[in-house]
Amino acid sequence: MKRTRTVILLILIVVIFGGALYYLWSKNQEDPIKYTSESPSEQTIVVKTVATGSIVPKEEILIKPNISGVIEKVFIEAGEYVTQGDLIAQIRVIPNVSNLTSAKNNIASNRTAYQTAKINLQTQQSNYDRQKALFEKGVISANDFEGVKNTYLQTKQSVEQARINVNSASQNYDIIKTGTTSGLGNVAQTQVRATVSGMVLDVPVKAGNQVIEANNFNEGTSIASLADVKQMIFEGKVDESEVGKIKEGLPLEITVGAIEDQKFDAILDYIAPKGVAENGAIQFEIKGSLKKIDSTFIRAGLSANASIILEKAENVLAIKEALVQYDKETKKPFVEIETGDQQFERREVELGISDGIFVEVKSGITKDDKIKVWNQIQGIPNFNQ
């Protein structure tokens, strides 16, 4: 019984050993890996970083009133073009009762002063005529007559000043009551006019809305915003990891989401010196002026992406970056050039810029060389053959 077990165990060991030998023999009979090759090609390689943002006018002008009141009528709509001086809105003044009463009392007091001055002038006129007659007869001296004459002239000036004060008080009363007065002409405060020429981007008020004048303590109510839509800029933000790679003057390629299959050239004009924390990352604002957009209307506020071109090499000899190998010791790049059927030789290369897919080859290979695809995955066909 014991001998039978031993025999069975030996037979089992022989079978397992034979199976292992057969497996190794069959693996050795499989065909070796057949490497494919690719040729270099001419490529335009662009190294760039992308910033997200929007298209906005270079200068957007807010039109504000110089008097408070209620919008009586609006003469424009968003999308219209206006020229400098065009009427935008009419304001109806709601007078302040306290100011109106004060202005009215001021008129009364100035009129009283004017009447008093006129009466005084009549007295001085009579005295002046009488003293003049006496002076001409030689009754009084020239010195006495000069004193009377000066008093008369001063009284006359006082009357004129009192008249001016009455007119000024009346004009002030009219302005408080109606917002304008005679003599102001085209600068009537109740009429809001365009200060520049351009397109109306927005009219945030309607007839009946109250508006506040712009002053030292309040920026005032915006009645309309105007801009030259032919002068647009890109405003966006870049991450702190990218801001060190860019500089002012670099070219931009702007793509607008709402305008398909069209790119706009721009120049990077501004990089913010200070970053702002957003969602846990530091973002830096950038601005770029768009060029040659006369034939295309770009609406203000459209979202856009800007490709900031860091480096660019046009029509250079390039290969896929996946074909490049690196020496384990020297870390120098090299490729394997096909010299025969499944025969390759190592050749060192000098590389230039890379966009992550293609890399520029400055020296080491020619356009006619075939480069080994060394890291291809078995079982997946190579469609470049």
C-alpha positions as CSV (number, residue, x, y, z in Angstrom):
1,M,0.0,0.0,0.0
2,K,2.8,2.3,0.9
3,R,4.7,1.5,-2.3
4,T,1.6,2.2,-4.4
5,R,1.3,5.7,-2.9
6,T,5.0,6.4,-3.7
7,V,4.5,5.3,-7.3
8,I,1.5,7.5,-7.8
9,L,3.3,10.5,-6.3
10,L,6.3,9.9,-8.6
11,I,4.0,9.7,-11.6
12,L,2.3,12.9,-10.6
13,I,5.6,14.7,-10.3
14,V,6.7,13.5,-13.7
15,V,3.4,14.7,-15.3
16,I,3.7,18.2,-13.7
17,F,7.3,18.5,-14.8
18,G,6.4,17.4,-18.4
19,G,3.6,19.9,-18.5
20,A,5.9,22.7,-17.5
21,L,8.4,21.7,-20.1
22,Y,5.7,21.7,-22.8
23,Y,4.5,25.1,-21.7
24,L,8.0,26.6,-22.0
25,W,8.5,24.9,-25.4
26,S,5.2,26.3,-26.7
27,K,6.0,29.8,-25.5
28,N,9.4,29.6,-27.2
29,Q,7.7,28.7,-30.5
30,E,5.6,32.0,-30.5
31,D,6.6,34.7,-32.9
32,P,8.7,37.6,-31.4
33,I,7.2,41.1,-31.1
34,K,7.2,42.9,-34.4
35,Y,7.9,46.5,-34.0
36,T,6.4,49.1,-36.3
37,S,8.0,52.4,-37.3
38,E,7.0,56.0,-38.1
39,S,8.5,58.7,-40.1
40,P,9.1,62.3,-39.0
41,S,6.9,65.0,-40.5
42,E,6.7,68.8,-40.8
43,Q,4.6,70.3,-38.0
44,T,3.8,73.7,-36.6
45,I,4.3,73.3,-32.9
46,V,2.7,75.9,-30.5
47,V,3.3,75.9,-26.8
48,K,0.4,77.7,-25.1
49,T,-1.6,78.2,-21.9
50,V,-5.3,78.9,-21.8
51,A,-7.2,81.5,-19.9
52,T,-10.9,81.8,-19.5
53,G,-12.8,85.0,-19.4
54,S,-15.1,87.2,-21.5
55,I,-15.2,89.9,-24.2
56,V,-15.9,93.4,-22.9
57,P,-15.6,96.9,-24.3
58,K,-12.3,98.7,-23.9
59,E,-14.1,101.7,-22.4
60,E,-17.7,101.6,-21.1
61,I,-19.1,105.0,-20.3
62,L,-21.9,105.4,-17.8
63,I,-24.3,108.3,-18.4
64,K,-25.5,109.9,-15.1
65,P,-27.7,112.9,-14.5
66,N,-26.5,116.1,-12.8
67,I,-29.8,116.7,-11.1
68,S,-32.1,114.4,-9.1
69,G,-35.7,113.8,-10.2
70,V,-38.0,111.4,-12.0
71,I,-37.4,110.0,-15.5
72,E,-40.1,111.6,-17.7
73,K,-39.1,110.0,-21.0
74,V,-36.4,107.7,-22.4
75,F,-35.4,108.3,-26.0
76,I,-33.0,105.4,-26.7
77,E,-33.0,101.6,-26.5
78,A,-30.1,99.1,-26.0
79,G,-28.5,98.3,-29.4
80,E,-28.9,101.7,-30.9
81,Y,-26.0,103.9,-32.0
82,V,-25.8,107.4,-30.7
83,T,-23.5,110.3,-31.3
84,Q,-22.1,112.8,-28.8
85,G,-24.9,115.3,-27.8
86,D,-27.9,113.1,-28.7
87,L,-30.8,113.3,-26.2
88,I,-31.0,110.2,-24.0
89,A,-33.6,111.0,-21.4
90,Q,-35.8,113.8,-20.0
91,I,-35.9,114.4,-16.2
92,R,-38.8,115.9,-14.3
93,V,-37.6,117.6,-11.2
94,I,-39.5,117.0,-7.9
95,P,-38.6,120.1,-5.9
96,N,-37.7,120.0,-2.2
97,V,-40.3,122.0,-0.3
98,S,-37.7,123.3,2.2
99,N,-35.3,124.4,-0.6
100,L,-38.2,125.9,-2.6
101,T,-39.4,127.9,0.4
102,S,-35.9,129.1,1.1
103,A,-35.3,130.2,-2.5
104,K,-38.7,132.0,-2.6
105,N,-37.8,133.9,0.6
106,N,-34.4,134.7,-0.9
107,I,-36.2,136.3,-3.9
108,A,-38.3,138.5,-1.6
109,S,-35.4,139.7,0.5
110,N,-33.4,140.5,-2.6
111,R,-36.3,142.4,-4.1
112,T,-36.7,144.4,-0.9
113,A,-33.0,145.2,-0.9
114,Y,-33.3,146.3,-4.6
115,Q,-36.2,148.6,-3.9
116,T,-34.4,150.2,-1.0
117,A,-31.3,150.7,-3.1
118,K,-33.4,152.4,-5.8
119,I,-34.9,154.8,-3.3
120,N,-31.5,155.5,-1.9
121,L,-30.2,156.1,-5.5
122,Q,-33.0,158.7,-6.1
123,T,-32.0,160.5,-3.0
124,Q,-28.3,160.5,-4.0
125,Q,-29.3,161.5,-7.6
126,S,-31.1,164.7,-6.2
127,N,-28.2,165.5,-3.9
128,Y,-25.7,165.0,-6.7
129,D,-27.7,167.3,-9.1
130,R,-28.0,170.0,-6.5
131,Q,-24.3,169.9,-5.5
132,K,-23.3,169.9,-9.1
133,A,-25.2,173.1,-9.7
134,L,-23.6,174.7,-6.7
135,F,-20.1,173.6,-7.8
136,E,-20.6,175.1,-11.2
137,K,-21.6,178.4,-9.5
138,G,-18.4,178.2,-7.4
139,V,-20.4,177.9,-4.1
140,I,-18.7,174.7,-3.0
141,S,-15.2,173.4,-3.4
142,A,-14.1,170.7,-5.9
143,N,-13.2,168.5,-3.0
144,D,-16.7,168.6,-1.5
145,F,-18.2,167.9,-4.9
146,E,-15.9,164.9,-5.5
147,G,-17.2,163.4,-2.2
148,V,-20.8,163.8,-3.3
149,K,-20.0,162.3,-6.7
150,N,-18.3,159.2,-5.3
151,T,-21.2,158.6,-3.0
152,Y,-23.6,158.8,-5.9
153,L,-21.6,156.4,-8.0
154,Q,-21.3,153.9,-5.2
155,T,-25.1,154.0,-4.7
156,K,-25.6,153.4,-8.4
157,Q,-23.3,150.3,-8.3
158,S,-25.2,149.1,-5.3
159,V,-28.5,149.3,-7.2
160,E,-27.0,147.3,-10.1
161,Q,-25.7,144.6,-7.7
162,A,-29.1,144.4,-6.0
163,R,-30.7,143.9,-9.5
164,I,-28.2,141.1,-10.3
165,N,-29.0,139.5,-6.9
166,V,-32.7,139.5,-7.7
167,N,-32.1,137.8,-11.1
168,S,-29.8,135.2,-9.5
169,A,-32.3,134.4,-6.8
170,S,-35.1,134.1,-9.4
171,Q,-32.9,131.7,-11.5
172,N,-32.1,129.6,-8.5
173,Y,-35.8,129.4,-7.7
174,D,-36.5,128.2,-11.2
175,I,-33.8,125.6,-11.1
176,I,-35.0,124.2,-7.8
177,K,-38.6,124.1,-9.1
178,T,-38.1,122.9,-12.7
179,G,-34.5,121.9,-13.0
180,T,-33.7,124.6,-15.5
181,T,-34.1,128.3,-16.2
182,S,-33.8,130.8,-19.0
183,G,-30.3,131.4,-20.3
184,L,-28.9,127.9,-19.8
185,G,-29.6,126.9,-23.4
186,N,-28.3,123.4,-24.4
187,V,-27.0,122.8,-20.9
188,A,-30.4,122.4,-19.4
189,Q,-30.0,119.9,-16.6
190,T,-33.3,118.2,-17.2
191,Q,-32.1,116.9,-20.5
192,V,-29.6,114.0,-20.3
193,R,-27.4,113.8,-23.4
194,A,-24.7,111.4,-24.6
195,T,-21.2,112.4,-23.7
196,V,-19.6,110.1,-26.3
197,S,-20.5,108.4,-29.5
198,G,-21.1,104.6,-29.5
199,M,-23.6,101.8,-29.1
200,V,-26.1,101.8,-26.2
201,L,-25.2,98.6,-24.2
202,D,-27.8,99.0,-21.5
203,V,-30.6,101.3,-20.3
204,P,-31.3,100.3,-16.7
205,V,-34.0,102.9,-16.1
206,K,-37.6,103.4,-17.4
207,A,-40.0,106.3,-17.4
208,G,-41.1,106.9,-13.8
209,N,-37.9,105.8,-12.1
210,Q,-36.3,108.1,-9.6
211,V,-32.7,109.1,-10.3
212,I,-30.1,110.7,-8.1
213,E,-27.5,113.2,-9.4
214,A,-23.8,112.4,-9.2
215,N,-22.0,114.3,-6.5
216,N,-19.2,114.0,-4.0
217,F,-21.1,111.6,-1.7
218,N,-23.0,109.5,-4.3
219,E,-22.0,108.1,-7.6
220,G,-25.4,108.7,-9.0
221,T,-27.9,106.6,-10.9
222,S,-26.8,105.3,-14.3
223,I,-29.3,106.1,-17.0
224,A,-27.4,104.3,-19.8
225,S,-24.1,102.7,-20.7
226,L,-22.3,103.5,-24.0
227,A,-19.3,101.9,-25.6
228,D,-17.4,101.7,-28.9
229,V,-18.0,98.0,-29.9
230,K,-15.2,98.2,-32.4
231,Q,-12.7,98.4,-29.6
232,M,-13.1,95.3,-27.5
233,I,-10.8,93.5,-25.1
234,F,-10.5,90.1,-23.5
235,E,-10.7,90.0,-19.8
236,G,-9.8,86.7,-18.1
237,K,-7.8,85.1,-15.3
238,V,-4.8,82.7,-15.2
239,D,-3.7,80.4,-12.4
240,E,-0.7,81.3,-10.3
241,S,1.1,78.2,-11.8
242,E,0.9,79.8,-15.3
243,V,1.4,83.5,-14.6
244,G,5.2,83.1,-14.4
245,K,5.3,81.8,-18.0
246,I,3.6,84.8,-19.6
247,K,4.5,88.4,-20.2
248,E,3.0,91.5,-21.7
249,G,3.2,91.7,-25.5
250,L,2.6,88.0,-26.1
251,P,0.1,87.1,-28.9
252,L,-3.3,85.7,-28.0
253,E,-5.7,83.6,-30.0
254,I,-9.3,84.3,-28.8
255,T,-12.1,81.8,-29.4
256,V,-15.6,82.9,-28.6
257,G,-18.1,80.2,-27.6
258,A,-21.0,81.9,-29.4
259,I,-19.0,82.4,-32.7
260,E,-18.0,79.0,-34.1
261,D,-15.0,78.3,-36.4
262,Q,-13.5,81.7,-35.9
263,K,-10.5,82.9,-34.0
264,F,-9.5,86.5,-33.2
265,D,-6.0,87.8,-32.8
266,A,-5.1,89.9,-29.7
267,I,-2.1,91.2,-27.8
268,L,-1.6,90.7,-24.1
269,D,-1.7,94.2,-22.6
270,Y,-2.0,93.7,-18.9
271,I,-1.2,91.2,-16.1
272,A,-2.4,92.0,-12.6
273,P,0.4,92.6,-10.1
274,K,-1.8,91.1,-7.4
275,G,-3.7,87.8,-7.4
276,V,-7.1,87.1,-5.9
277,A,-8.0,83.9,-4.1
278,E,-10.9,82.0,-5.8
279,N,-12.0,78.5,-4.9
280,G,-8.7,77.8,-3.1
281,A,-6.5,79.0,-5.9
282,I,-4.8,82.3,-6.6
283,Q,-6.0,83.9,-9.9
284,F,-4.4,86.8,-11.8
285,E,-6.4,89.1,-14.0
286,I,-5.2,89.6,-17.6
287,K,-6.4,91.8,-20.5
288,G,-5.7,91.7,-24.2
289,S,-6.8,94.0,-27.0
290,L,-8.5,92.4,-30.0
291,K,-7.4,93.3,-33.5
292,K,-9.3,93.5,-36.8
293,I,-12.9,92.8,-35.7
294,D,-14.5,95.4,-38.0
295,S,-16.2,92.6,-40.0
296,T,-17.5,90.7,-37.0
297,F,-19.9,92.0,-34.4
298,I,-19.0,90.6,-31.0
299,R,-21.5,91.2,-28.2
300,A,-20.2,92.5,-25.0
301,G,-20.1,89.9,-22.2
302,L,-19.7,86.8,-24.4
303,S,-17.6,84.1,-22.7
304,A,-14.3,83.4,-24.4
305,N,-11.0,81.5,-24.1
306,A,-7.6,83.0,-24.8
307,S,-4.7,80.8,-25.9
308,I,-1.6,82.6,-24.8
309,I,1.2,81.6,-27.2
310,L,4.4,81.1,-25.2
311,E,6.5,79.6,-28.1
312,K,5.8,78.8,-31.7
313,A,7.9,76.9,-34.3
314,E,6.4,76.8,-37.8
315,N,7.1,74.0,-40.4
316,V,9.8,72.2,-38.4
317,L,10.8,68.5,-38.4
318,A,8.9,66.8,-35.6
319,I,8.1,63.4,-34.3
320,K,5.6,62.1,-31.8
321,E,7.0,62.6,-28.3
322,A,6.1,59.0,-27.5
323,L,8.9,57.8,-29.9
324,V,11.6,59.5,-27.8
325,Q,13.6,57.4,-25.3
326,Y,16.0,58.6,-22.6
327,D,19.2,57.0,-21.5
328,K,19.0,55.8,-18.0
329,E,22.4,57.1,-17.0
330,T,23.0,60.3,-19.1
331,K,19.3,61.2,-19.4
332,K,19.9,62.2,-23.0
333,P,17.2,61.7,-25.6
334,F,17.5,59.1,-28.4
335,V,15.5,57.2,-30.9
336,E,15.9,53.9,-32.7
337,I,16.2,54.2,-36.5
338,E,15.2,51.2,-38.7
339,T,18.2,49.8,-40.6
340,G,16.6,46.6,-41.9
341,D,13.8,44.2,-41.3
342,Q,13.2,44.4,-37.6
343,Q,16.7,45.8,-37.2
344,F,17.2,49.2,-35.4
345,E,20.1,51.3,-34.3
346,R,20.3,53.9,-31.6
347,R,20.7,57.6,-32.6
348,E,20.9,60.5,-30.2
349,V,18.7,63.6,-31.1
350,E,18.6,67.2,-30.1
351,L,15.0,68.3,-29.2
352,G,13.3,71.6,-29.4
353,I,9.9,72.7,-28.1
354,S,7.0,70.3,-27.5
355,D,3.3,70.7,-27.3
356,G,2.8,67.4,-25.4
357,I,2.1,65.4,-28.6
358,F,4.8,66.4,-31.1
359,V,8.3,67.5,-30.3
360,E,10.7,69.5,-32.5
361,V,13.8,67.6,-33.6
362,K,16.7,70.0,-34.3
363,S,19.3,67.4,-35.3
364,G,20.0,63.7,-35.3
365,I,17.5,62.4,-37.9
366,T,16.2,63.2,-41.3
367,K,12.7,63.3,-42.8
368,D,13.3,59.9,-44.6
369,D,14.3,58.0,-41.4
370,K,11.9,55.5,-39.9
371,I,11.7,55.5,-36.1
372,K,10.9,52.5,-34.0
373,V,7.6,52.6,-32.0
374,W,9.3,51.1,-29.0
375,N,6.5,51.3,-26.5
376,Q,3.6,50.0,-28.5
377,I,1.0,47.8,-26.7
378,Q,0.6,44.2,-28.0
379,G,-2.7,43.2,-29.4
380,I,-3.6,46.8,-30.5
381,P,-3.1,47.4,-34.2
382,N,-0.9,50.4,-35.3
383,F,-3.0,52.4,-37.8
384,N,0.1,54.5,-38.8
385,Q,1.5,51.6,-40.9
